[in-house]
């Protein structure tokens, strides 16, 4: 089965931990800690289904994916890297 590298990019953020342009890199089932910024567990829960689909060769949602955490709205874009 295919296993693509994927990154999540912050598009907008009301959270003090994320800024637009922050990136999180996924290599297989793991976060590439050397390349990635911080990763909140709530944000990971929101983006994981889309990261997994992209990783396995599925289509990638074009629109932003929003973290559901209260008033600290963070929007991500998911990109397959290869």
N, C-alpha and C positions, 0 to 999 in steps of 0.2 A: 504494500500500500504506500502511496505517496506520502511524504512528510516534508512540507514546505516551511521555510522560515517566514515568520510573520512579525509585523510590528504594529503597535497601537500608538497613535499620535493624538495628543490633546489638542482639540480645536478651540474650545472655550472652557473657562473654569471660574467658578465662584469659590473654589476650595483653596485655602492657603497653602496646601501641599503641592498643587499642580499649577503650572503655567502653560499657556498656549505654546505649542512646539515641543513640550516634553514628550519623550518617547519611551516605550517599553518594548523590548525585543524578546521574542519567543523562539527558541530553537528546539523543535520537537515538543515534548511535554514540559519543558523547563523554561524558566525565565533566565535570559542571559544577563546576569547581574553586573557583569563588566560594562555592558553598553547601556543598561536601563537606568531610568530614574526610579523614584519610589513607586511602590505598588500597594494601594489600599485593597484590603480584602473585599470591601463592598464593590469597588470598581472592578476588581477581577471577576467577581460573580456576575456583574452586568455584561462584561465584554467576552467572557470565556466561551459561550456558545458560538460566537462569531469568529473568534480566534481559532477554535477547534475546526470549524467548517473550512476556513481558509487554509489551515494547516494540512487538512486532508484532501485539498484540491477542489473543494466546493466553491460556489460563488460567494463573493464578498459583498456585503451590503454597502451601497454607495453612501447612503445618508449617515448622519452621526448616530452614535450609540451613546445613550445617556446613562450615567451612573444615577441610581435612584436615591442617593443619600440626601435627605432633607433639602435645605436651601442652598447647599453647596454644589449645585449642578456642575458636573464635568461632562463634556461631550468629547467622544473619541472617534477617530477614523481608523479602521482596520485595513492594513495593506499586506498582501502577500509579496514577499521579496524576490522570489525566483520564478 
